Amino acid sequence: MAKRGTPQISSRKQPQQARSTDLVAAILTAAVQVLEQEGATRFTTARVAEKAGVSIGSLYQYFPNKAAILFQLQSDEWRRTVEMMQRMLEDVRRPPLERLRRLVLAFIQSECEEADIRGALNDAAPLYRDALEARRGKAAVQQAFRTFMKEALPHAAEERRLSAGDLILTTLNSAGKQFSESSRTAAEIETYASAMSDMFCAYLREIA
């Protein structure tokens, strides 16, 4: 019996002209709207093309299937997360623990603001979570945090730093996802992020 192949998740081609770039942007914007309104289980290329006001043939020029669209949305989210983390963690004007506090608040705010779309992408995760591009995105996030941990804990053993960094990153991701599953006010977000930051900072001080 033939083994079922993994669906192609890379874009079929990259837009080279402004008109093509606008078309891809319209498709991705429509994809977000379809996800928010229909959810991952009812997400189809036909619905996306209709929402974007383009032909299905035009859509297929850039995205061979719905997995490719979903993966592009997830890749964009990963890129924004990596850029945010790098910007805050590499801000040498601030001491390490202050950077960590700013990162936690920004991350929790982002989780709550994009909860609907992220929830839909998580539902679709089996389509792309084992892809090479997916592993690279996660590795980039982990590397940014590990670099920060070397500065936050310069005298700790490498194994201890890696363990502490993985614990903080895993907790931040897991707790942030769970917290964002309910609608939150700005005050609730700030209180929650502050408490989480207190916990992380106390943990790092103990190690140091």
C-alpha positions in Angstrom: 0.0 0.0 0.0 1.4 3.4 -1.0 2.3 5.7 1.8 0.3 8.9 1.8 2.5 11.9 1.0 2.7 15.1 3.0 0.8 18.0 1.3 3.0 20.6 -0.3 3.1 23.7 2.0 5.6 25.9 0.2 4.2 28.7 -2.0 4.1 27.7 -5.7 6.0 30.9 -6.7 6.9 34.2 -5.1 5.3 37.5 -6.3 7.8 39.6 -8.3 5.8 42.7 -9.2 3.6 45.1 -7.1 0.4 43.8 -8.7 1.4 40.2 -7.8 2.3 41.3 -4.2 -1.1 43.0 -3.8 -2.8 39.8 -5.0 -1.0 37.6 -2.5 -1.7 40.1 0.3 -5.4 40.1 -0.7 -5.5 36.3 -0.6 -3.8 36.1 2.8 -6.1 38.8 4.2 -9.1 36.8 3.0 -7.6 33.7 4.4 -7.5 35.2 7.9 -11.2 36.3 7.5 -12.3 32.9 6.4 -10.4 31.3 9.4 -12.0 33.7 11.9 -15.5 33.2 10.4 -15.4 29.5 9.5 -12.6 27.9 11.5 -10.0 25.5 10.2 -12.3 22.6 9.5 -14.4 24.6 6.9 -11.4 26.4 5.5 -11.0 25.8 1.7 -9.2 27.5 -1.2 -12.6 28.1 -2.8 -13.8 30.1 0.1 -10.6 32.1 0.3 -10.7 32.9 -3.4 -14.3 34.0 -3.2 -13.6 36.2 -0.2 -10.5 37.7 -1.9 -12.5 38.3 -5.1 -10.0 36.4 -7.3 -10.3 33.3 -9.4 -9.3 30.0 -8.0 -6.7 29.8 -10.9 -5.1 33.0 -9.7 -4.9 31.7 -6.2 -3.3 28.4 -7.3 -0.6 30.4 -9.1 0.8 31.2 -5.6 -0.7 28.6 -3.3 -1.1 24.9 -4.5 -3.5 24.0 -1.7 -5.0 25.2 1.6 -2.1 23.8 3.5 0.2 26.2 1.7 -2.0 29.2 2.7 -2.2 28.1 6.3 1.5 27.6 6.5 2.2 31.0 5.0 0.0 32.6 7.7 1.8 30.5 10.4 5.2 31.5 8.9 4.2 35.2 9.1 3.2 34.7 12.7 6.5 33.0 13.5 8.4 35.8 11.8 6.6 38.5 13.8 7.3 36.5 17.0 11.0 36.1 16.3 11.4 39.7 15.4 9.6 40.9 18.5 11.7 38.6 20.7 14.9 39.6 19.1 14.1 43.3 19.4 13.3 43.1 23.1 15.8 40.5 24.2 18.7 42.3 22.4 17.9 45.7 23.8 21.2 46.2 25.7 20.1 49.6 27.0 18.0 47.7 29.5 19.1 45.1 32.1 18.2 41.5 31.3 15.4 41.1 33.7 13.7 44.3 32.6 13.9 43.0 29.0 12.3 39.7 30.1 9.4 41.6 31.7 8.8 43.6 28.6 8.9 40.5 26.5 6.4 38.6 28.7 3.9 41.6 28.6 4.3 42.0 24.8 3.9 38.2 24.2 0.8 37.9 26.4 -0.8 41.0 24.7 0.0 39.5 21.3 -1.5 36.1 22.3 -4.8 37.8 23.4 -5.0 40.1 20.4 -4.6 37.3 17.9 -6.3 34.5 19.9 -8.9 33.7 17.2 -6.5 33.3 14.3 -4.0 31.4 16.4 -6.6 29.0 17.6 -7.6 28.3 14.0 -4.0 27.8 13.0 -3.5 25.4 15.9 -6.4 23.3 14.7 -4.7 23.1 11.3 -1.3 22.4 12.8 -1.2 18.7 11.7 -0.9 19.9 8.1 2.5 21.5 8.6 3.9 21.0 12.1 6.5 18.4 10.9 7.7 20.4 7.9 11.3 21.6 7.6 10.1 25.2 7.5 8.1 24.7 10.7 11.1 23.3 12.6 13.3 26.2 11.4 10.8 28.7 12.7 10.7 27.1 16.1 14.5 26.8 16.2 14.8 30.6 15.5 12.7 31.4 18.5 14.6 29.0 20.7 18.0 30.4 19.5 17.0 34.0 20.3 16.0 33.0 23.8 19.1 30.9 24.4 21.3 33.9 23.4 19.5 36.0 25.9 19.9 33.4 28.6 23.7 33.5 28.2 23.6 37.2 29.1 21.0 36.8 31.9 22.9 33.9 33.5 26.6 34.4 32.5 28.0 32.3 35.3 25.6 29.4 35.2 26.5 26.1 33.6 25.4 25.7 30.0 23.1 22.7 30.8 21.5 24.7 33.6 21.0 27.7 31.3 19.4 25.6 28.6 17.1 23.9 31.1 16.0 27.2 32.6 15.5 28.8 29.2 13.4 25.9 27.9 11.3 25.9 31.1 10.6 29.6 30.8 9.8 29.5 27.1 7.5 26.4 27.4 5.7 28.0 30.4 5.3 31.3 28.5 3.9 29.6 25.4 1.6 27.2 27.3 0.3 29.7 29.9 -0.1 32.4 27.3 -2.2 30.2 25.0 -4.4 29.1 27.9 -4.8 32.7 29.2 -5.8 34.0 25.8 -8.6 31.4 25.3 -10.9 33.9 27.2 -11.5 37.5 26.4 -9.3 39.7 28.6 -9.1 43.4 29.5 -5.9 45.4 29.3 -5.8 45.5 33.1 -6.1 41.7 33.3 -3.4 41.2 30.8 -1.0 43.5 32.6 -1.7 41.9 36.0 -1.2 38.4 34.6 2.0 39.3 32.7 3.4 41.0 35.8 2.8 38.0 38.0 4.4 35.7 35.4 7.4 38.0 35.1 7.8 38.0 38.9 7.9 34.2 38.9 10.5 34.1 36.0 12.7 36.8 37.5 12.7 35.1 41.0 13.6 31.8 39.3 16.5 33.4 37.4 17.8 35.2 40.5 17.8 31.9 42.4 19.9 30.3 39.7 22.3 33.2 39.5 
